[in-house]
Amino acid sequence: MDRVLYLSMSGAKQTMLAQAASNNNLANANTTAFRSDFTDFMAMPVYGPGHPTRVYGMARHSATDQRPGVVQTTGRDLDVAIQGNGWFAVQAADGTEAYTRAGDLRIAAGGLLTNGAGQVMLGNGGPIVLPPADKIEIGVDGTISIVGVGQPASSLSVVDRLKLVDPGDREMEKGKDGLMRTKDGSAAPPAASVRLAVGSLESSNVNVVEALVQQITMARQYELQVKMMNTAADMDSATTQMMRVS
């Protein structure tokens, strides 16, 4: 009896964890350049006294969907999207270098260049800081040029260049903060082959319909596990009643 109850309980718990990952995908359906996560179940034997005869399913994050989202034109000068393969280098909250596809750039306090999520964009020599300017232009290779305050429009000068990398999708993995990193933790070298679409943004690659169907499927699986727990409780109660009668 305890086997049925344990397996049903663990199944319900792991289904809830898988639902959380699916919820996160669905919640980020409109997040710029978001990459959805795949979740699958693997069989895990239960070790303890005696033979490992019990097996339960464990939900795990198996991979990140690396398919690009749709590039949409915004017309905003500081919106940039990567064409094809590649990543923007940003500074993570812990100070390490990480990577994202989100190119909705902003000018923060002190001229610090960030994206919409507040992550600091990295350039040739670290975080990019822009001086006051009347105009900012970003080239298809990531070069950032400005026209200084009060300067003529023809006095365009290069101040930095966005660090663009392309270590290959198989060499990347997503962290808990949603940013990508190389599997060995090293900083990827700049890639001159990466090109940008200026005045555009990449959308999330989440398939909303697929995510909703997955949610419904997992909700039914959870209900089935709860029914099994209730059945185990009813069987236990019936067994106890039989013992009393005897």
Secondary structure, 3 states (H helix, E strand, C coil): CHHHHHHHHHHHHHHHHHHHHHHHHHHCCCCCCCCCEEEEEEEEECCCCCCCCCEEEEEEEEEECCCCCCEEECCCCCEEEEECCCEEEEECCCCCEEEECCCEEEECHHHEEEECCCCEEEECCEECECCCEEEEEECCCCEEEEEECCCCCCCEEEEEECCEECCCHHHEEECCCCCEEECCCCCCCECCCCEEEECEEECCCCCHHHHHHHHHHHHHHHHHHHHHHHHHHHHHHHHHHHHHHC
